Amino acid sequence: MNIVDMAILLIIAYFIYTGFIKGFIMTLYGMASIVLSWILTKRLYPVVEQLILRNNKLVSLIVKITGYGDAILSGASTKMIVILISFVFTFLLSLLFLKAVAVTINKLMDYPVIRTFNRVGGGILGAIEGFAFLFLLFGLLSVVNGMLPLSYWTYIEKSQFAKLFLTNKDFIKLLLL
């Protein structure tokens, strides 16, 4: 076992520990919040955009805040700014909503028997998150392999665990989908 193997084990142990401490619900929230918020935003931002565009005072305020006069800022530019604002606002609101749901569910799982399952499930999800992190890290290392000194690759090639992350390209494809 060389230093790369120890680093791999420490990374996985760290993710398991943080998953165990946070619990299943909050670890799942951490893993899925960005994806779910993105999906919600793509579906809901047009509604927020229309609400903003229907409010003339709000559109005037946006024009004033951006520092452009009506002559410079055409209707298309105003619409682009409103789309950007509605997208960012909807994304942040989605993140906040999902966080509130996760915290509420996490509080409900605070009973002694359920708490144990929540923590063990968090540890399992933490392990999955750690493995995903390592697959991405080794995928990145294989892309920039020409930039790394040869001595680094000697350690990586002699590692017992690194081979798992370097040879299993199907998992990386799954992560990138």
PyMOL CGO cylinders between C-alpha atoms (Angstrom):
from pymol import cmd
from pymol.cgo import CYLINDER

trace = [
    CYLINDER, 0.00, 0.00, 0.00, 1.56, 3.28, -1.08, 0.3, 1, 1, 1, 1, 1, 1,
    CYLINDER, 1.56, 3.28, -1.08, 0.71, 6.93, -0.44, 0.3, 1, 1, 1, 1, 1, 1,
    CYLINDER, 0.71, 6.93, -0.44, -1.88, 7.04, -3.25, 0.3, 1, 1, 1, 1, 1, 1,
    CYLINDER, -1.88, 7.04, -3.25, -3.75, 4.11, -1.68, 0.3, 1, 1, 1, 1, 1, 1,
    CYLINDER, -3.75, 4.11, -1.68, -3.70, 5.84, 1.71, 0.3, 1, 1, 1, 1, 1, 1,
    CYLINDER, -3.70, 5.84, 1.71, -4.99, 9.07, 0.13, 0.3, 1, 1, 1, 1, 1, 1,
    CYLINDER, -4.99, 9.07, 0.13, -7.81, 7.15, -1.59, 0.3, 1, 1, 1, 1, 1, 1,
    CYLINDER, -7.81, 7.15, -1.59, -8.79, 5.47, 1.68, 0.3, 1, 1, 1, 1, 1, 1,
    CYLINDER, -8.79, 5.47, 1.68, -8.69, 8.81, 3.53, 0.3, 1, 1, 1, 1, 1, 1,
    CYLINDER, -8.69, 8.81, 3.53, -10.90, 10.46, 0.91, 0.3, 1, 1, 1, 1, 1, 1,
    CYLINDER, -10.90, 10.46, 0.91, -13.47, 7.65, 1.07, 0.3, 1, 1, 1, 1, 1, 1,
    CYLINDER, -13.47, 7.65, 1.07, -13.33, 7.67, 4.89, 0.3, 1, 1, 1, 1, 1, 1,
    CYLINDER, -13.33, 7.67, 4.89, -13.89, 11.45, 4.89, 0.3, 1, 1, 1, 1, 1, 1,
    CYLINDER, -13.89, 11.45, 4.89, -16.97, 11.16, 2.68, 0.3, 1, 1, 1, 1, 1, 1,
    CYLINDER, -16.97, 11.16, 2.68, -18.35, 8.28, 4.77, 0.3, 1, 1, 1, 1, 1, 1,
    CYLINDER, -18.35, 8.28, 4.77, -17.79, 10.27, 7.97, 0.3, 1, 1, 1, 1, 1, 1,
    CYLINDER, -17.79, 10.27, 7.97, -19.41, 13.44, 6.65, 0.3, 1, 1, 1, 1, 1, 1,
    CYLINDER, -19.41, 13.44, 6.65, -22.32, 11.41, 5.27, 0.3, 1, 1, 1, 1, 1, 1,
    CYLINDER, -22.32, 11.41, 5.27, -22.73, 9.68, 8.63, 0.3, 1, 1, 1, 1, 1, 1,
    CYLINDER, -22.73, 9.68, 8.63, -22.68, 13.00, 10.51, 0.3, 1, 1, 1, 1, 1, 1,
    CYLINDER, -22.68, 13.00, 10.51, -25.07, 14.75, 8.10, 0.3, 1, 1, 1, 1, 1, 1,
    CYLINDER, -25.07, 14.75, 8.10, -27.37, 11.76, 7.73, 0.3, 1, 1, 1, 1, 1, 1,
    CYLINDER, -27.37, 11.76, 7.73, -29.06, 10.26, 4.70, 0.3, 1, 1, 1, 1, 1, 1,
    CYLINDER, -29.06, 10.26, 4.70, -31.47, 13.13, 4.02, 0.3, 1, 1, 1, 1, 1, 1,
    CYLINDER, -31.47, 13.13, 4.02, -28.94, 15.96, 4.16, 0.3, 1, 1, 1, 1, 1, 1,
    CYLINDER, -28.94, 15.96, 4.16, -26.34, 13.97, 2.22, 0.3, 1, 1, 1, 1, 1, 1,
    CYLINDER, -26.34, 13.97, 2.22, -28.93, 13.18, -0.44, 0.3, 1, 1, 1, 1, 1, 1,
    CYLINDER, -28.93, 13.18, -0.44, -29.89, 16.86, -0.48, 0.3, 1, 1, 1, 1, 1, 1,
    CYLINDER, -29.89, 16.86, -0.48, -26.24, 17.81, -0.97, 0.3, 1, 1, 1, 1, 1, 1,
    CYLINDER, -26.24, 17.81, -0.97, -25.88, 15.39, -3.87, 0.3, 1, 1, 1, 1, 1, 1,
    CYLINDER, -25.88, 15.39, -3.87, -29.17, 16.16, -5.62, 0.3, 1, 1, 1, 1, 1, 1,
    CYLINDER, -29.17, 16.16, -5.62, -29.97, 19.79, -4.79, 0.3, 1, 1, 1, 1, 1, 1,
    CYLINDER, -29.97, 19.79, -4.79, -28.21, 21.37, -7.77, 0.3, 1, 1, 1, 1, 1, 1,
    CYLINDER, -28.21, 21.37, -7.77, -29.72, 18.91, -10.27, 0.3, 1, 1, 1, 1, 1, 1,
    CYLINDER, -29.72, 18.91, -10.27, -33.24, 19.21, -8.84, 0.3, 1, 1, 1, 1, 1, 1,
    CYLINDER, -33.24, 19.21, -8.84, -32.97, 23.00, -8.62, 0.3, 1, 1, 1, 1, 1, 1,
    CYLINDER, -32.97, 23.00, -8.62, -31.84, 23.12, -12.24, 0.3, 1, 1, 1, 1, 1, 1,
    CYLINDER, -31.84, 23.12, -12.24, -34.82, 21.01, -13.34, 0.3, 1, 1, 1, 1, 1, 1,
    CYLINDER, -34.82, 21.01, -13.34, -37.24, 23.15, -11.33, 0.3, 1, 1, 1, 1, 1, 1,
    CYLINDER, -37.24, 23.15, -11.33, -35.68, 26.33, -12.68, 0.3, 1, 1, 1, 1, 1, 1,
    CYLINDER, -35.68, 26.33, -12.68, -35.92, 25.20, -16.31, 0.3, 1, 1, 1, 1, 1, 1,
    CYLINDER, -35.92, 25.20, -16.31, -39.62, 24.51, -15.80, 0.3, 1, 1, 1, 1, 1, 1,
    CYLINDER, -39.62, 24.51, -15.80, -40.56, 27.51, -13.65, 0.3, 1, 1, 1, 1, 1, 1,
    CYLINDER, -40.56, 27.51, -13.65, -38.44, 30.48, -14.73, 0.3, 1, 1, 1, 1, 1, 1,
    CYLINDER, -38.44, 30.48, -14.73, -40.75, 31.38, -17.67, 0.3, 1, 1, 1, 1, 1, 1,
    CYLINDER, -40.75, 31.38, -17.67, -43.57, 31.90, -15.15, 0.3, 1, 1, 1, 1, 1, 1,
    CYLINDER, -43.57, 31.90, -15.15, -41.38, 34.22, -13.06, 0.3, 1, 1, 1, 1, 1, 1,
    CYLINDER, -41.38, 34.22, -13.06, -40.25, 36.00, -16.22, 0.3, 1, 1, 1, 1, 1, 1,
    CYLINDER, -40.25, 36.00, -16.22, -43.86, 36.72, -17.24, 0.3, 1, 1, 1, 1, 1, 1,
    CYLINDER, -43.86, 36.72, -17.24, -44.69, 37.97, -13.75, 0.3, 1, 1, 1, 1, 1, 1,
    CYLINDER, -44.69, 37.97, -13.75, -41.78, 40.41, -13.91, 0.3, 1, 1, 1, 1, 1, 1,
    CYLINDER, -41.78, 40.41, -13.91, -42.59, 41.56, -17.47, 0.3, 1, 1, 1, 1, 1, 1,
    CYLINDER, -42.59, 41.56, -17.47, -46.23, 42.24, -16.53, 0.3, 1, 1, 1, 1, 1, 1,
    CYLINDER, -46.23, 42.24, -16.53, -45.13, 44.57, -13.73, 0.3, 1, 1, 1, 1, 1, 1,
    CYLINDER, -45.13, 44.57, -13.73, -44.16, 47.87, -15.41, 0.3, 1, 1, 1, 1, 1, 1,
    CYLINDER, -44.16, 47.87, -15.41, -42.76, 49.35, -12.20, 0.3, 1, 1, 1, 1, 1, 1,
    CYLINDER, -42.76, 49.35, -12.20, -40.46, 46.38, -11.76, 0.3, 1, 1, 1, 1, 1, 1,
    CYLINDER, -40.46, 46.38, -11.76, -39.27, 46.58, -15.38, 0.3, 1, 1, 1, 1, 1, 1,
    CYLINDER, -39.27, 46.58, -15.38, -38.59, 50.32, -14.94, 0.3, 1, 1, 1, 1, 1, 1,
    CYLINDER, -38.59, 50.32, -14.94, -36.64, 49.58, -11.77, 0.3, 1, 1, 1, 1, 1, 1,
    CYLINDER, -36.64, 49.58, -11.77, -34.56, 46.98, -13.61, 0.3, 1, 1, 1, 1, 1, 1,
    CYLINDER, -34.56, 46.98, -13.61, -33.78, 49.50, -16.36, 0.3, 1, 1, 1, 1, 1, 1,
    CYLINDER, -33.78, 49.50, -16.36, -32.73, 52.09, -13.74, 0.3, 1, 1, 1, 1, 1, 1,
    CYLINDER, -32.73, 52.09, -13.74, -30.60, 49.62, -11.78, 0.3, 1, 1, 1, 1, 1, 1,
    CYLINDER, -30.60, 49.62, -11.78, -28.75, 48.42, -14.86, 0.3, 1, 1, 1, 1, 1, 1,
    CYLINDER, -28.75, 48.42, -14.86, -27.76, 52.02, -15.56, 0.3, 1, 1, 1, 1, 1, 1,
    CYLINDER, -27.76, 52.02, -15.56, -29.11, 52.12, -19.10, 0.3, 1, 1, 1, 1, 1, 1,
    CYLINDER, -29.11, 52.12, -19.10, -31.63, 54.60, -20.38, 0.3, 1, 1, 1, 1, 1, 1,
    CYLINDER, -31.63, 54.60, -20.38, -34.68, 53.55, -22.39, 0.3, 1, 1, 1, 1, 1, 1,
    CYLINDER, -34.68, 53.55, -22.39, -33.03, 54.79, -25.58, 0.3, 1, 1, 1, 1, 1, 1,
    CYLINDER, -33.03, 54.79, -25.58, -29.98, 52.58, -25.16, 0.3, 1, 1, 1, 1, 1, 1,
    CYLINDER, -29.98, 52.58, -25.16, -31.73, 49.56, -23.69, 0.3, 1, 1, 1, 1, 1, 1,
    CYLINDER, -31.73, 49.56, -23.69, -34.00, 48.08, -26.29, 0.3, 1, 1, 1, 1, 1, 1,
    CYLINDER, -34.00, 48.08, -26.29, -36.92, 45.81, -25.50, 0.3, 1, 1, 1, 1, 1, 1,
    CYLINDER, -36.92, 45.81, -25.50, -34.88, 42.76, -26.42, 0.3, 1, 1, 1, 1, 1, 1,
    CYLINDER, -34.88, 42.76, -26.42, -32.09, 43.72, -24.00, 0.3, 1, 1, 1, 1, 1, 1,
    CYLINDER, -32.09, 43.72, -24.00, -34.60, 44.34, -21.23, 0.3, 1, 1, 1, 1, 1, 1,
    CYLINDER, -34.60, 44.34, -21.23, -36.13, 40.95, -21.90, 0.3, 1, 1, 1, 1, 1, 1,
    CYLINDER, -36.13, 40.95, -21.90, -32.68, 39.29, -21.70, 0.3, 1, 1, 1, 1, 1, 1,
    CYLINDER, -32.68, 39.29, -21.70, -32.00, 40.95, -18.34, 0.3, 1, 1, 1, 1, 1, 1,
    CYLINDER, -32.00, 40.95, -18.34, -35.44, 39.90, -17.07, 0.3, 1, 1, 1, 1, 1, 1,
    CYLINDER, -35.44, 39.90, -17.07, -34.78, 36.32, -18.23, 0.3, 1, 1, 1, 1, 1, 1,
    CYLINDER, -34.78, 36.32, -18.23, -31.45, 36.32, -16.40, 0.3, 1, 1, 1, 1, 1, 1,
    CYLINDER, -31.45, 36.32, -16.40, -32.99, 37.74, -13.22, 0.3, 1, 1, 1, 1, 1, 1,
    CYLINDER, -32.99, 37.74, -13.22, -35.92, 35.33, -13.33, 0.3, 1, 1, 1, 1, 1, 1,
    CYLINDER, -35.92, 35.33, -13.33, -33.60, 32.37, -13.93, 0.3, 1, 1, 1, 1, 1, 1,
    CYLINDER, -33.60, 32.37, -13.93, -31.25, 33.24, -11.05, 0.3, 1, 1, 1, 1, 1, 1,
    CYLINDER, -31.25, 33.24, -11.05, -34.15, 34.09, -8.72, 0.3, 1, 1, 1, 1, 1, 1,
    CYLINDER, -34.15, 34.09, -8.72, -35.97, 30.85, -9.54, 0.3, 1, 1, 1, 1, 1, 1,
    CYLINDER, -35.97, 30.85, -9.54, -32.79, 28.80, -9.09, 0.3, 1, 1, 1, 1, 1, 1,
    CYLINDER, -32.79, 28.80, -9.09, -32.04, 30.33, -5.69, 0.3, 1, 1, 1, 1, 1, 1,
    CYLINDER, -32.04, 30.33, -5.69, -35.66, 29.98, -4.60, 0.3, 1, 1, 1, 1, 1, 1,
    CYLINDER, -35.66, 29.98, -4.60, -35.62, 26.32, -5.68, 0.3, 1, 1, 1, 1, 1, 1,
    CYLINDER, -35.62, 26.32, -5.68, -32.46, 25.71, -3.65, 0.3, 1, 1, 1, 1, 1, 1,
    CYLINDER, -32.46, 25.71, -3.65, -34.04, 27.38, -0.63, 0.3, 1, 1, 1, 1, 1, 1,
    CYLINDER, -34.04, 27.38, -0.63, -37.25, 25.37, -1.01, 0.3, 1, 1, 1, 1, 1, 1,
    CYLINDER, -37.25, 25.37, -1.01, -35.38, 22.07, -1.34, 0.3, 1, 1, 1, 1, 1, 1,
    CYLINDER, -35.38, 22.07, -1.34, -33.23, 22.97, 1.69, 0.3, 1, 1, 1, 1, 1, 1,
    CYLINDER, -33.23, 22.97, 1.69, -36.37, 23.66, 3.75, 0.3, 1, 1, 1, 1, 1, 1,
    CYLINDER, -36.37, 23.66, 3.75, -37.87, 20.32, 2.68, 0.3, 1, 1, 1, 1, 1, 1,
    CYLINDER, -37.87, 20.32, 2.68, -34.63, 18.47, 3.49, 0.3, 1, 1, 1, 1, 1, 1,
    CYLINDER, -34.63, 18.47, 3.49, -34.29, 20.13, 6.92, 0.3, 1, 1, 1, 1, 1, 1,
    CYLINDER, -34.29, 20.13, 6.92, -37.93, 19.34, 7.74, 0.3, 1, 1, 1, 1, 1, 1,
    CYLINDER, -37.93, 19.34, 7.74, -37.57, 15.68, 6.74, 0.3, 1, 1, 1, 1, 1, 1,
    CYLINDER, -37.57, 15.68, 6.74, -34.25, 15.51, 8.60, 0.3, 1, 1, 1, 1, 1, 1,
    CYLINDER, -34.25, 15.51, 8.60, -35.95, 16.81, 11.78, 0.3, 1, 1, 1, 1, 1, 1,
    CYLINDER, -35.95, 16.81, 11.78, -38.66, 14.17, 11.41, 0.3, 1, 1, 1, 1, 1, 1,
    CYLINDER, -38.66, 14.17, 11.41, -35.96, 11.51, 11.24, 0.3, 1, 1, 1, 1, 1, 1,
    CYLINDER, -35.96, 11.51, 11.24, -34.49, 12.59, 14.57, 0.3, 1, 1, 1, 1, 1, 1,
    CYLINDER, -34.49, 12.59, 14.57, -36.17, 9.83, 16.58, 0.3, 1, 1, 1, 1, 1, 1,
    CYLINDER, -36.17, 9.83, 16.58, -33.67, 7.33, 18.05, 0.3, 1, 1, 1, 1, 1, 1,
    CYLINDER, -33.67, 7.33, 18.05, -34.42, 4.30, 15.85, 0.3, 1, 1, 1, 1, 1, 1,
    CYLINDER, -34.42, 4.30, 15.85, -34.89, 6.30, 12.66, 0.3, 1, 1, 1, 1, 1, 1,
    CYLINDER, -34.89, 6.30, 12.66, -31.81, 8.42, 13.47, 0.3, 1, 1, 1, 1, 1, 1,
    CYLINDER, -31.81, 8.42, 13.47, -29.63, 5.31, 13.28, 0.3, 1, 1, 1, 1, 1, 1,
    CYLINDER, -29.63, 5.31, 13.28, -30.94, 4.43, 9.81, 0.3, 1, 1, 1, 1, 1, 1,
    CYLINDER, -30.94, 4.43, 9.81, -30.56, 8.07, 8.76, 0.3, 1, 1, 1, 1, 1, 1,
    CYLINDER, -30.56, 8.07, 8.76, -26.90, 8.10, 9.81, 0.3, 1, 1, 1, 1, 1, 1,
    CYLINDER, -26.90, 8.10, 9.81, -26.05, 4.68, 8.36, 0.3, 1, 1, 1, 1, 1, 1,
    CYLINDER, -26.05, 4.68, 8.36, -27.79, 5.65, 5.11, 0.3, 1, 1, 1, 1, 1, 1,
    CYLINDER, -27.79, 5.65, 5.11, -25.81, 8.90, 5.14, 0.3, 1, 1, 1, 1, 1, 1,
    CYLINDER, -25.81, 8.90, 5.14, -22.59, 6.91, 5.52, 0.3, 1, 1, 1, 1, 1, 1,
    CYLINDER, -22.59, 6.91, 5.52, -23.54, 4.70, 2.57, 0.3, 1, 1, 1, 1, 1, 1,
    CYLINDER, -23.54, 4.70, 2.57, -24.40, 7.73, 0.44, 0.3, 1, 1, 1, 1, 1, 1,
    CYLINDER, -24.40, 7.73, 0.44, -21.16, 9.34, 1.60, 0.3, 1, 1, 1, 1, 1, 1,
    CYLINDER, -21.16, 9.34, 1.60, -19.25, 6.30, 0.34, 0.3, 1, 1, 1, 1, 1, 1,
    CYLINDER, -19.25, 6.30, 0.34, -21.02, 6.57, -3.02, 0.3, 1, 1, 1, 1, 1, 1,
    CYLINDER, -21.02, 6.57, -3.02, -20.23, 10.28, -3.13, 0.3, 1, 1, 1, 1, 1, 1,
    CYLINDER, -20.23, 10.28, -3.13, -16.58, 9.54, -2.27, 0.3, 1, 1, 1, 1, 1, 1,
    CYLINDER, -16.58, 9.54, -2.27, -16.29, 6.94, -5.03, 0.3, 1, 1, 1, 1, 1, 1,
    CYLINDER, -16.29, 6.94, -5.03, -17.90, 9.34, -7.53, 0.3, 1, 1, 1, 1, 1, 1,
    CYLINDER, -17.90, 9.34, -7.53, -15.45, 12.06, -6.45, 0.3, 1, 1, 1, 1, 1, 1,
    CYLINDER, -15.45, 12.06, -6.45, -12.50, 9.70, -6.92, 0.3, 1, 1, 1, 1, 1, 1,
    CYLINDER, -12.50, 9.70, -6.92, -13.71, 8.57, -10.35, 0.3, 1, 1, 1, 1, 1, 1,
    CYLINDER, -13.71, 8.57, -10.35, -13.95, 12.21, -11.42, 0.3, 1, 1, 1, 1, 1, 1,
    CYLINDER, -13.95, 12.21, -11.42, -10.56, 13.03, -9.88, 0.3, 1, 1, 1, 1, 1, 1,
    CYLINDER, -10.56, 13.03, -9.88, -8.81, 10.13, -11.61, 0.3, 1, 1, 1, 1, 1, 1,
    CYLINDER, -8.81, 10.13, -11.61, -10.68, 10.93, -14.82, 0.3, 1, 1, 1, 1, 1, 1,
    CYLINDER, -10.68, 10.93, -14.82, -9.29, 14.45, -14.61, 0.3, 1, 1, 1, 1, 1, 1,
    CYLINDER, -9.29, 14.45, -14.61, -5.82, 13.11, -13.84, 0.3, 1, 1, 1, 1, 1, 1,
    CYLINDER, -5.82, 13.11, -13.84, -5.92, 10.89, -16.91, 0.3, 1, 1, 1, 1, 1, 1,
    CYLINDER, -5.92, 10.89, -16.91, -6.82, 13.93, -19.04, 0.3, 1, 1, 1, 1, 1, 1,
    CYLINDER, -6.82, 13.93, -19.04, -3.92, 16.04, -17.71, 0.3, 1, 1, 1, 1, 1, 1,
    CYLINDER, -3.92, 16.04, -17.71, -1.46, 13.13, -17.47, 0.3, 1, 1, 1, 1, 1, 1,
    CYLINDER, -1.46, 13.13, -17.47, 1.04, 14.85, -19.75, 0.3, 1, 1, 1, 1, 1, 1,
    CYLINDER, 1.04, 14.85, -19.75, 1.32, 17.77, -17.35, 0.3, 1, 1, 1, 1, 1, 1,
    CYLINDER, 1.32, 17.77, -17.35, 2.11, 15.64, -14.29, 0.3, 1, 1, 1, 1, 1, 1,
    CYLINDER, 2.11, 15.64, -14.29, 5.69, 14.62, -13.52, 0.3, 1, 1, 1, 1, 1, 1,
    CYLINDER, 5.69, 14.62, -13.52, 6.49, 11.00, -14.31, 0.3, 1, 1, 1, 1, 1, 1,
    CYLINDER, 6.49, 11.00, -14.31, 7.21, 10.30, -10.63, 0.3, 1, 1, 1, 1, 1, 1,
    CYLINDER, 7.21, 10.30, -10.63, 3.54, 10.99, -9.78, 0.3, 1, 1, 1, 1, 1, 1,
    CYLINDER, 3.54, 10.99, -9.78, 2.40, 8.42, -12.31, 0.3, 1, 1, 1, 1, 1, 1,
    CYLINDER, 2.40, 8.42, -12.31, 4.81, 5.90, -10.83, 0.3, 1, 1, 1, 1, 1, 1,
    CYLINDER, 4.81, 5.90, -10.83, 2.99, 6.17, -7.50, 0.3, 1, 1, 1, 1, 1, 1,
    CYLINDER, 2.99, 6.17, -7.50, -0.41, 6.00, -9.20, 0.3, 1, 1, 1, 1, 1, 1,
    CYLINDER, -0.41, 6.00, -9.20, 0.54, 2.96, -11.30, 0.3, 1, 1, 1, 1, 1, 1,
    CYLINDER, 0.54, 2.96, -11.30, 1.84, 1.11, -8.22, 0.3, 1, 1, 1, 1, 1, 1,
    CYLINDER, 1.84, 1.11, -8.22, -1.37, 1.85, -6.31, 0.3, 1, 1, 1, 1, 1, 1,
    CYLINDER, -1.37, 1.85, -6.31, -3.70, -1.08, -5.71, 0.3, 1, 1, 1, 1, 1, 1,
    CYLINDER, -3.70, -1.08, -5.71, -6.84, 1.08, -5.61, 0.3, 1, 1, 1, 1, 1, 1,
    CYLINDER, -6.84, 1.08, -5.61, -6.06, 3.64, -8.32, 0.3, 1, 1, 1, 1, 1, 1,
    CYLINDER, -6.06, 3.64, -8.32, -6.38, 0.97, -11.01, 0.3, 1, 1, 1, 1, 1, 1,
    CYLINDER, -6.38, 0.97, -11.01, -10.07, 0.64, -10.16, 0.3, 1, 1, 1, 1, 1, 1,
    CYLINDER, -10.07, 0.64, -10.16, -10.64, 4.33, -10.81, 0.3, 1, 1, 1, 1, 1, 1,
    CYLINDER, -10.64, 4.33, -10.81, -8.44, 4.55, -13.91, 0.3, 1, 1, 1, 1, 1, 1,
    CYLINDER, -8.44, 4.55, -13.91, -9.71, 1.50, -15.78, 0.3, 1, 1, 1, 1, 1, 1,
    CYLINDER, -9.71, 1.50, -15.78, -13.45, 1.78, -15.20, 0.3, 1, 1, 1, 1, 1, 1,
    CYLINDER, -13.45, 1.78, -15.20, -14.40, 4.36, -17.86, 0.3, 1, 1, 1, 1, 1, 1,
    CYLINDER, -14.40, 4.36, -17.86, -18.06, 3.27, -17.95, 0.3, 1, 1, 1, 1, 1, 1,
    CYLINDER, -18.06, 3.27, -17.95, -18.65, 4.82, -14.54, 0.3, 1, 1, 1, 1, 1, 1,
    CYLINDER, -18.65, 4.82, -14.54, -17.21, 8.13, -15.71, 0.3, 1, 1, 1, 1, 1, 1,
    CYLINDER, -17.21, 8.13, -15.71, -19.52, 8.06, -18.75, 0.3, 1, 1, 1, 1, 1, 1,
    CYLINDER, -19.52, 8.06, -18.75, -22.45, 7.43, -16.41, 0.3, 1, 1, 1, 1, 1, 1,
    CYLINDER, -22.45, 7.43, -16.41, -21.47, 10.43, -14.26, 0.3, 1, 1, 1, 1, 1, 1,
    CYLINDER, -21.47, 10.43, -14.26, -21.18, 12.71, -17.28, 0.3, 1, 1, 1, 1, 1, 1,
    CYLINDER, -21.18, 12.71, -17.28, -24.63, 11.86, -18.70, 0.3, 1, 1, 1, 1, 1, 1,
]
cmd.load_cgo(trace, "trace")
